[in-house]
């Protein structure tokens, strides 16, 4: 495949779940060239609204990755939760000479294995797709804040399964030990949240909690 020359770079996104789709769309909106792949044709078809380089790949072999152009990318982000597929794909991309290989980590152990093979780990609850896209293309963004070795304040889109659920019914504090300290909807930020407030699809949650609890929350609700 011909090398791209977009000013903001060329990026690959493998896996078009909620995180991967938001990331790919954010990269495209920032003016980057984006190559995407997923095993589901419906998700690939949706991606063709913002990139002409969208491919159905059932097998993420080194040859298949090279054939669709991932070797030409400045960075490739693997947005697949399955540990074995994630690690093998990362190794194949590094063998192709991709400068920067990043992968979604769904647990601390997954992250450690990615680091051991030389890939960067991305925790989606800290790096929501749209914000990671801004960071990769050089735009400013609010990242997560680490208060100490255990506690984080982080922002993430409301999980789809919680849309319409009231805060009192969400079980976030009893089950995960995390607190929603603010909700951003568009340009409005609400820090005085009523217990009966129902989460809305456009909400971004600002969460306070221990790192491992936030990771566990994300793992349960990731799509």
N, C-alpha and C positions, 0 to 999 in steps of 0.2 A: 504493500500500500504506500502511496506517495506521502512523504513527510509533510506535516502541516506547518503553516507559517504564521498563525495567529499571534498577535502582539502579546496576549496574556497567556500564551503557552498552549500546550496540548495535553489533555488529561484523559485517562481511562477510568471508567467506573464499571466494576464487575459485580452484578447483583443489583436488581432494581426494586428492592423492597422500599419501605417508606424512607429509610435513611438514604439509601443509594439514589433513589429518584430525586429527593430534595437536593442532594449533593450535585448530581448531574445537571439538574435544572439551574441551580445556583451558579455553577461553573459556566454554563452556556450564557446565562444572563449577564455574567461579568465579561463576556467577550472572548472566552476561551474556546478552543476547539475541543470537542468532547467525543470520545468513542465509548460506547456503552455495550454491554452484553448481559443477557439473562437467558435462562433456559425456557422461560415462558414467553410465547409469541405475543400474547396480549400486552405484556409489559413493554416489550420491544417496540410494538406498534405505537404505543402511547409515547415512547421516547422519540419517535420520529417527528414529533411536533416541534422539537427543539434541537435535534441533531440528525443529519443525514447518515451518520455513522453508527447505526444501531443494528446489532446482530443477535440472532438466536444461536447460542452455543450450549449444547448438551454436555460436551466434554471439554474441559479447560486444559487441554494438552498444550505443550510448548508450541507445537506446530500450528494448532488452531489459533492460539493467542497471537502468534506472529502473522498468520494469514490475514487477520482482520485489522492489524495495524497497531497493536499495543506496544510493540517494540519501539515505535516512533514517539511514544509519549514521554513527556517530562516527568510525569508521575502517574502511577496507577493505584487506585484505591479499591481494595477488595472488600465488598460489603456483604459477605457471606458468613453466616454464623457457624456452619459446620466446621469443626476444628481441622479435620483431616483435609478437606477440600481447600480451606483457607491456606493452610501451610504449604500444600503441594502447589497451589496456584502461585503463591508468593515465590517459591523456589523457581518455578518455571519462568516467571517474569524476570527475576534476577539473572537467570541464565541467559535471557534474551538481551541483557544489558540495560534494562530500564533503570534510570538514574535513581528514582525514588519510588519505593514500593511501600504502601501503607495498607493496613488491614484492620477491619473492625474486630475488636477483642470483646468477647462476651463473658470473660472471666479473667481474674488476675493470672491464672495459670496459662490461659490462651495467650495473654499478653507477653508473658515471660518466654514462651516458645517462639513467638514472633521475633522478639528481640534477639534470641539466640541464633536465629538464622539470618539476622541482619535486616529485618523489616521493621517499619515503624508501626506502633500500635495506636489505634484510634478507639476511644471509648465514646460511643454515640451519645450517652447521656451528658457528656462534657462537650462533645463536638457535634452538635446537631447539624444535619447535612448542609443547610443553607449557610450556617456560620463557618463551617469548615471550608466551604467553597470560597467564601470571602477571604479567609486566611490564606488559602492556597494561591489566590489571584492577587494578593497584596492589599486587599481592602481592609479597613479597620473593622473591628468587631469586639463585642464583649465576650471574653473567654470566662472560664470558671475561676473562682477565687479559692485558694486553699488557705483555710484559717490556721490550721496546724497540721500535724502529721496524720490526723484522722478526719477532721471535719472539712467539708467543702460547701461552698455555695455555687450552684451551677444552674444553667438554664437549659430547658429542653421543651420541644413541642409537646402538647398534651397527647398522651397515647390515644389512639383511635378508640380503644375499648372503654376509655373513660369519658368520652364525649357524651354529654347529657347526664352524667352521674354527679350527684351533689357531693361536695367535699366531705360531709359527714358520713356519706355512704361509701366513700372510696376506699376506706380502710388503710390509707397510706401511713398514718402515724402508728396505729397498733401493729400492723403487719410488717412495715418496713422501717419504722423509726425515723421517718423523714417528715419534714414540715414544709408546706408551701408558704413561702413568706411574701410572695408577690406574684401577680399574674399580669402579663402584658398582652393586650389585645389591640393590634394595630399600633397606634401612637400612644394609647392610654396605658398607664401602669397603675394597677390597683394594689395597694399595700394593706388595705382594710377589708379583708375578705370575710364575708359572712359564711357561717357554716353551711347554709342552705344554697350557696352559689353552685349552679351546675356548670361543669366544664364545657367550653365551647370549642369547636373545631379549630378556630383561628388562635386559640390561646397558646402562649408560651409561658411555661411555669418556671419560677425561680425557686429552687429547692435548697433547703439546708439539711444536711445529714452527714453521716459517716460515709467515707468513700465506698466501702464495701456494701453498705445498705443502698446507696444510690445505684450502684452497679447491679445489685440483685433486683431492684425495682425495674431497671431498664431491661434486664434479661427476661423478666416475667412478661413484660408488655411489648417487647420488640416484635416487629412484623416483617 
